[in-house]
């Protein structure tokens, strides 16, 4: 069939993509989407990879990112939005010398999710069209309800240590009001970045990068440097302490959250994990970490795999949008190839990430503060290289908003307002009115 890759080429470009993802994804602040966006927007990648091979290259890179990026989160506390709910458990593991174990738990969750995803893909041609027609008319309402649930589900723990009952309520609600402030402050900043020319059109593919580096990366790195955290020497033994029940509970809850995030537009992995965590009532750090590995794997990889399904008309996630600009599936053979590519890249990435984790564990044991300084410089360099000095300024502003969530002891997830708020305004037709209200137009 014309334009269809042979199995050998599918394997080749999947492996090249997986190797590329492993090369970059363990580094703090690097997101494989940015690498793919730069290569695709400049046309560089199509010089070396045939157009029909690009989707399998991207699939391999995204799979390896879903595995290897957990290393930077565990050891350097630099996260994207899918990891915000597992920072504290992994930090506890890291401080007592079990960072590699936390990484292994996440990798096991991701590997189990890869098997679940591969097993469910043959059913998707029958299920996805029904779900799409059922939910598409109500997506704005669903997003608004989820935002409301984020606020309603937060435990107002800030007042727990206040002895006087009169002050306890006031202190507790200062946490809730702080969360509202963080959400709307990040939302306004996101609106400015998305609906103005504060960043030139040449940065269209990566204009959200400085926002998320600032919201989720910069505060943690700076806090690491200022607090001068001391961590124990890291064990690199391939041993995890988790029973079968906790493992199954984590995989099930994480997979559920991942499917929610992969199917619904603008629902990130972190938000899907929040909903699934309440549905399944998860308990324990080990279950929690396993669930996050499963969640983010299905969120990233599942959303991209929907693109390979002919006639589904379902494009979810940045990677799928990037690939769809130069590729559309022609037959179900490509869909079958994508399932095989998923399993191949998953096995390679699982093994590769274990070795990367051991290498990083040895470095951070001796030079944690030095590594944090290097990460800070790296984040600034990434923002400058991708979006110029204006991008660095936006990252710093976003960083201050991220710090506010720590100041108010509230969820860092409210920084997702930078993405959700402007898109909700657009979906409801109120973006122009809001722009006039704040003096932008």
C-alpha positions as CSV (number, residue, x, y, z in Angstrom):
1,X,0.0,0.0,0.0
2,X,1.4,3.4,-1.0
3,X,2.7,5.5,1.8
4,X,2.6,2.6,4.3
5,X,5.7,1.7,6.2
6,X,7.0,-1.8,6.2
7,X,7.3,-3.5,9.7
8,X,11.1,-3.1,9.7
9,X,10.8,0.7,9.2
10,X,8.2,0.9,12.0
11,X,10.6,-0.8,14.4
12,X,13.5,1.4,13.3
13,X,11.7,4.7,13.8
14,X,10.1,3.6,17.0
15,X,13.5,2.7,18.4
16,X,15.0,6.0,17.2
17,X,12.1,7.9,18.9
18,X,12.5,5.9,22.1
19,X,16.3,6.6,22.2
20,X,15.6,10.3,21.6
21,X,13.1,10.4,24.4
22,X,15.5,8.6,26.8
23,X,18.3,11.0,25.9
24,X,16.3,14.1,26.8
25,X,13.5,13.1,29.2
26,X,15.5,12.4,32.3
27,X,16.8,16.0,32.2
28,X,15.0,18.5,34.4
29,X,12.8,20.9,32.5
30,X,13.1,19.1,29.2
31,X,9.7,18.1,27.7
32,X,9.7,15.8,24.7
33,X,6.9,17.9,23.2
34,X,9.2,20.9,22.9
35,X,11.8,18.8,21.2
36,X,9.3,17.4,18.7
37,X,7.7,20.8,18.2
38,X,11.0,22.4,17.3
39,X,12.0,19.6,14.9
40,X,8.6,19.6,13.2
41,X,8.2,23.4,13.0
42,X,11.6,23.9,11.4
43,X,11.2,20.9,9.1
44,X,14.5,19.5,10.4
45,X,13.1,16.1,11.3
46,X,11.6,15.4,7.9
47,X,15.0,15.7,6.3
48,X,16.1,12.5,8.1
49,X,12.8,10.7,8.7
50,X,10.2,9.9,6.1
51,X,6.8,11.6,6.6
52,X,5.1,8.2,7.3
53,X,7.8,7.4,9.8
54,X,7.3,10.6,11.9
55,X,4.3,9.3,13.8
56,X,6.1,6.2,15.0
57,X,9.2,8.3,15.9
58,X,6.9,10.5,18.0
59,X,5.2,7.5,19.6
60,X,8.5,6.1,20.6
61,X,9.6,9.4,22.0
62,X,6.4,10.0,24.0
63,X,6.5,6.5,25.5
64,X,10.1,6.9,26.7
65,X,9.1,10.3,28.1
66,X,6.3,8.8,30.1
67,X,8.9,6.6,31.7
68,X,12.1,8.6,32.0
69,X,10.7,11.9,33.0
70,X,9.8,10.5,36.4
71,X,13.5,10.5,37.1
72,X,13.7,14.3,37.2
73,X,10.6,14.5,39.3
74,X,11.9,12.1,41.9
75,X,15.4,13.4,42.2
76,X,15.1,17.1,41.3
77,X,11.5,18.0,42.2
78,X,10.9,19.4,38.7
79,X,7.5,18.3,37.4
80,X,5.0,18.9,34.7
81,X,1.3,19.0,35.5
82,X,0.9,15.2,35.5
83,X,3.3,14.8,38.4
84,X,2.1,17.4,40.9
85,X,0.2,14.9,43.0
86,X,3.2,12.6,43.6
87,X,5.9,15.1,44.6
88,X,5.6,14.8,48.3
89,X,5.5,11.0,48.5
90,X,8.6,10.7,46.2
91,X,10.3,13.4,48.1
92,X,9.9,11.5,51.3
93,X,11.4,8.4,49.6
94,X,14.3,10.5,48.3
95,X,15.2,12.1,51.7
96,X,15.5,8.7,53.3
97,X,17.6,7.3,50.5
98,X,14.9,5.4,48.6
99,X,14.6,7.6,45.5
100,X,15.4,4.7,43.2
101,X,12.7,2.7,44.8
102,X,10.2,5.5,44.2
103,X,11.3,5.6,40.6
104,X,10.9,1.8,40.3
105,X,7.3,2.0,41.7
106,X,6.4,4.6,39.1
107,X,8.0,2.6,36.3
108,X,6.1,-0.5,37.4
109,X,2.9,1.4,37.3
110,X,3.7,2.7,33.8
111,X,4.7,-0.7,32.5
112,X,1.4,-2.3,33.9
113,X,-0.5,0.6,32.2
114,X,1.2,-0.1,28.9
115,X,-0.1,-3.7,29.0
116,X,-3.6,-2.4,29.9
117,X,-3.5,0.2,27.1
118,X,-2.3,-2.3,24.5
119,X,-5.1,-4.8,25.5
120,X,-7.8,-2.1,25.3
121,X,-6.8,-0.7,22.0
122,X,-8.5,-3.3,19.8
123,X,-11.8,-2.2,21.5
124,X,-11.3,1.5,20.8
125,X,-12.7,1.5,17.2
126,X,-16.0,0.5,18.6
127,X,-16.0,2.4,21.9
128,X,-14.4,5.8,21.0
129,X,-17.0,7.0,18.4
130,X,-19.8,6.3,20.9
131,X,-18.1,8.2,23.7
132,X,-17.2,11.1,21.4
133,X,-20.7,11.6,20.3
134,X,-22.0,11.2,23.9
135,X,-19.7,13.7,25.6
136,X,-18.6,16.3,23.0
137,X,-21.6,18.6,23.4
138,X,-21.0,18.8,27.2
139,X,-17.2,19.3,27.4
140,X,-17.3,22.9,28.6
141,X,-19.7,21.9,31.4
142,X,-17.5,19.0,32.3
143,X,-14.5,21.2,32.5
144,X,-16.2,23.7,34.7
145,X,-17.5,21.0,37.0
146,X,-14.0,19.5,37.3
147,X,-12.6,22.9,38.3
148,X,-15.3,23.3,40.9
149,X,-14.6,19.8,42.2
150,X,-10.9,20.7,42.6
151,X,-11.8,23.4,45.0
152,X,-14.5,21.4,46.8
153,X,-12.2,18.4,47.3
154,X,-9.3,20.2,49.0
155,X,-8.9,19.5,52.7
156,X,-8.5,22.8,54.5
157,X,-5.6,21.5,56.6
158,X,-3.9,24.9,57.3
159,X,-6.1,25.5,60.3
160,X,-5.5,22.1,61.9
161,X,-2.7,23.4,64.2
162,X,-4.6,26.5,65.4
163,X,-5.9,26.0,68.9
164,X,-8.4,28.8,69.1
165,X,-11.6,27.8,67.3
166,X,-12.4,31.3,66.2
167,X,-9.1,31.7,64.4
168,X,-9.1,28.1,63.0
169,X,-11.9,28.8,60.6
170,X,-10.3,32.1,59.4
171,X,-6.9,30.4,58.9
172,X,-8.4,27.4,57.1
173,X,-10.3,29.6,54.7
174,X,-7.2,31.7,54.0
175,X,-6.0,28.5,52.3
176,X,-9.1,28.2,50.2
177,X,-9.0,31.8,49.2
178,X,-5.3,31.5,48.4
179,X,-6.1,28.6,46.1
180,X,-8.7,30.8,44.3
181,X,-6.1,33.6,44.0
182,X,-3.5,31.1,42.5
183,X,-6.1,29.8,40.0
184,X,-7.2,33.1,38.7
185,X,-3.8,34.7,38.8
186,X,-2.4,31.8,36.7
187,X,-5.5,32.1,34.5
188,X,-5.0,35.7,33.7
189,X,-1.3,35.2,33.0
190,X,-2.2,32.2,30.7
191,X,-4.9,34.4,29.0
192,X,-2.3,37.1,28.3
193,X,0.2,34.7,26.8
194,X,-2.4,32.8,24.7
195,X,-4.4,35.8,23.4
196,X,-1.8,38.5,22.9
197,X,1.5,38.9,21.0
198,X,3.5,39.1,24.2
199,X,5.4,36.1,22.7
200,X,5.8,36.4,18.9
201,X,4.0,34.0,16.5
202,X,7.3,32.3,15.9
203,X,7.0,30.8,19.4
204,X,3.5,29.4,18.8
205,X,4.5,25.8,19.4
206,X,6.2,26.4,22.7
207,X,4.6,29.6,24.1
208,X,3.2,27.7,27.1
209,X,6.6,26.2,28.0
210,X,7.7,29.2,30.2
211,X,4.4,29.1,32.0
212,X,4.7,25.5,33.0
213,X,8.4,25.7,33.8
214,X,7.5,28.6,36.1
215,X,4.4,27.1,37.7
216,X,5.8,23.6,38.4
217,X,9.6,23.7,38.1
218,X,11.1,27.0,39.3
219,X,9.5,27.1,42.8
220,X,10.7,23.6,43.7
221,X,14.3,24.2,42.5
222,X,14.6,27.5,44.3
223,X,13.2,26.1,47.5
224,X,15.8,23.2,47.2
225,X,18.6,25.7,47.0
226,X,17.3,28.0,49.8
227,X,16.5,25.2,52.2
228,X,19.8,23.4,51.6
229,X,18.1,20.0,51.8
230,X,20.3,17.1,52.9
231,X,19.4,13.7,51.6
232,X,20.7,10.2,52.6
233,X,22.9,8.2,50.3
234,X,20.6,6.6,47.7
235,X,20.2,2.9,47.5
236,X,20.3,1.6,43.9
237,X,19.0,-1.9,44.6
238,X,16.2,-3.0,42.4
239,X,13.9,-3.7,45.3
240,X,10.4,-2.4,46.0
241,X,8.2,-2.8,49.1
242,X,4.6,-3.1,47.8
243,X,2.1,-5.8,48.2
244,X,-0.1,-7.1,45.3
245,X,-3.3,-5.4,46.6
246,X,-1.6,-2.0,46.7
247,X,-0.1,-2.5,43.3
248,X,-3.4,-3.5,41.7
249,X,-5.2,-0.7,43.4
250,X,-2.6,1.8,42.2
251,X,-2.6,0.5,38.6
252,X,-6.4,0.5,38.4
253,X,-6.9,4.0,39.8
254,X,-4.1,5.4,37.7
255,X,-5.3,3.8,34.5
256,X,-8.8,5.2,35.2
257,X,-7.5,8.7,35.6
258,X,-5.3,8.3,32.6
259,X,-8.2,7.3,30.3
260,X,-10.2,10.3,31.6
261,X,-7.4,12.7,30.9
262,X,-6.6,11.1,27.5
263,X,-10.1,11.3,26.2
264,X,-11.3,14.7,27.4
265,X,-9.6,17.7,26.0
266,X,-7.7,20.0,28.4
267,X,-8.0,17.4,31.2
268,X,-4.4,16.9,32.2
269,X,-3.0,13.8,33.9
270,X,-3.0,15.5,37.2
271,X,-6.6,16.4,37.0
272,X,-7.5,12.9,35.9
273,X,-5.6,11.5,38.8
274,X,-7.5,13.7,41.2
275,X,-10.9,12.4,40.0
276,X,-9.8,8.8,39.9
277,X,-8.1,9.0,43.3
278,X,-11.4,10.1,44.9
279,X,-13.4,7.4,42.9
280,X,-11.1,4.6,44.0
281,X,-10.3,6.0,47.5
282,X,-6.6,5.2,47.3
283,X,-4.4,5.0,50.5
284,X,-0.7,4.7,51.0
285,X,2.4,6.2,49.4
286,X,3.2,3.1,47.4
287,X,-0.2,2.8,45.9
288,X,-0.2,6.6,45.2
289,X,3.2,6.5,43.4
290,X,2.2,3.4,41.3
291,X,-1.0,5.1,40.3
292,X,0.8,8.2,39.1
293,X,3.1,6.1,36.9
294,X,0.0,4.3,35.3
295,X,-1.9,7.6,35.1
296,X,0.7,9.6,33.2
297,X,1.5,6.8,30.8
298,X,-2.0,6.4,29.6
299,X,-2.5,10.1,29.6
300,X,0.4,10.8,27.3
301,X,0.5,7.7,25.2
302,X,-3.2,6.9,25.0
303,X,-4.0,10.4,23.7
304,X,-1.5,10.0,20.9
305,X,-2.6,6.5,20.0
306,X,-6.2,7.8,19.3
307,X,-4.7,9.6,16.3
308,X,-3.7,6.3,14.7
309,X,-7.3,5.2,14.5
310,X,-8.9,5.9,11.1
311,X,-12.2,7.7,11.0
312,X,-12.1,8.4,14.8
313,X,-11.5,12.2,14.3
314,X,-10.2,12.3,17.8
315,X,-7.0,14.4,18.3
316,X,-6.0,14.8,21.9
317,X,-2.8,16.2,23.4
318,X,0.0,18.4,22.0
319,X,1.9,15.5,20.4
320,X,-1.2,14.4,18.5
321,X,-1.8,17.9,17.2
322,X,1.8,18.2,16.1
323,X,1.7,14.9,14.3
324,X,-1.7,15.5,12.7
325,X,-0.3,18.5,10.9
326,X,1.7,16.2,8.6
327,X,0.1,12.8,9.1
328,X,-3.4,11.2,8.8
329,X,-3.9,7.4,9.2
330,X,-4.8,5.6,6.0
331,X,-5.7,2.1,7.2
332,X,-6.1,-0.1,10.3
333,X,-2.8,-1.7,9.5
334,X,-1.1,1.4,10.9
335,X,-3.2,1.2,14.0
336,X,-2.0,-2.4,14.5
337,X,1.5,-1.2,13.9
338,X,1.1,1.4,16.6
339,X,0.1,-1.3,19.2
340,X,3.3,-3.2,18.4
341,X,5.3,0.0,18.5
342,X,3.8,0.8,21.9
343,X,4.9,-2.5,23.4
344,X,8.4,-2.3,21.9
345,X,9.1,1.2,23.1
346,X,7.6,0.5,26.5
347,X,10.0,-2.5,27.1
348,X,13.1,-0.5,25.9
349,X,12.1,2.6,28.0
350,X,11.4,0.6,31.1
351,X,14.9,-1.0,31.1
352,X,16.6,2.2,30.0
353,X,14.9,4.3,32.7
354,X,16.1,1.8,35.5
355,X,19.7,2.3,34.5
356,X,19.3,6.1,34.2
357,X,17.7,6.2,37.7
358,X,20.7,4.4,39.2
359,X,23.2,6.8,37.5
360,X,21.3,9.9,38.7
361,X,20.9,8.4,42.2
362,X,24.7,8.2,42.6
363,X,25.1,11.8,41.6
364,X,22.5,13.5,43.7
365,X,23.6,11.6,46.8
366,X,26.8,13.7,46.8
367,X,26.0,16.9,45.0
368,X,22.3,17.6,45.6
369,X,22.5,21.4,46.1
370,X,25.0,21.7,43.2
371,X,22.6,19.7,41.0
372,X,19.7,22.0,42.0
373,X,21.8,25.1,41.0
374,X,22.5,23.4,37.7
375,X,18.8,22.6,37.2
376,X,17.9,26.3,37.8
377,X,20.4,27.4,35.2
378,X,19.1,24.8,32.8
379,X,15.5,25.9,33.3
380,X,16.5,29.5,32.5
381,X,18.5,28.4,29.5
382,X,15.6,26.3,28.1
383,X,13.1,29.2,28.5
384,X,15.6,31.6,26.8
385,X,16.4,29.2,24.0
386,X,12.8,28.4,23.2
387,X,11.1,31.7,23.8
388,X,13.8,34.4,24.2
389,X,14.2,36.8,27.1
390,X,10.5,37.6,27.2
391,X,9.9,33.9,27.8
392,X,12.3,34.0,30.8
393,X,10.4,37.0,32.2
394,X,7.1,35.1,31.8
395,X,8.7,32.1,33.5
396,X,9.7,34.2,36.5
397,X,6.3,35.7,36.8
398,X,4.7,32.2,36.7
399,X,7.3,31.1,39.3
400,X,6.0,33.8,41.7
401,X,2.5,32.5,41.2
402,X,3.8,28.9,41.8
403,X,5.4,30.2,45.1
404,X,2.0,31.5,46.2
405,X,0.6,28.0,46.3
406,X,3.4,27.1,48.8
407,X,2.8,30.3,50.7
408,X,-1.0,29.5,51.1
409,X,-0.3,25.8,51.6
410,X,-2.7,25.0,48.8
411,X,-2.6,22.8,45.8
412,X,0.0,23.5,43.1
413,X,-2.6,22.1,40.7
414,X,-4.5,25.4,40.8
415,X,-1.7,26.7,38.5
416,X,-3.4,24.8,35.8
417,X,-5.7,27.8,35.6
418,X,-3.1,29.1,33.2
419,X,-4.5,26.6,30.7
420,X,-8.0,25.9,31.8
421,X,-9.3,29.4,32.4
422,X,-8.5,31.0,29.0
423,X,-9.8,27.9,27.1
424,X,-13.0,27.9,29.1
425,X,-13.5,31.6,28.2
426,X,-12.9,30.7,24.6
427,X,-15.4,27.8,24.7
428,X,-18.1,29.9,26.3
429,X,-17.6,32.8,23.9
430,X,-16.5,35.3,26.7
431,X,-12.8,35.6,25.8
432,X,-13.3,38.9,24.0
433,X,-15.4,40.4,26.8
434,X,-12.8,39.4,29.4
435,X,-10.0,40.9,27.3
436,X,-11.8,44.2,27.2
437,X,-12.5,44.0,30.9
438,X,-8.8,43.7,31.8
439,X,-7.8,46.3,29.1
440,X,-6.1,44.0,26.6
441,X,-8.3,44.8,23.6
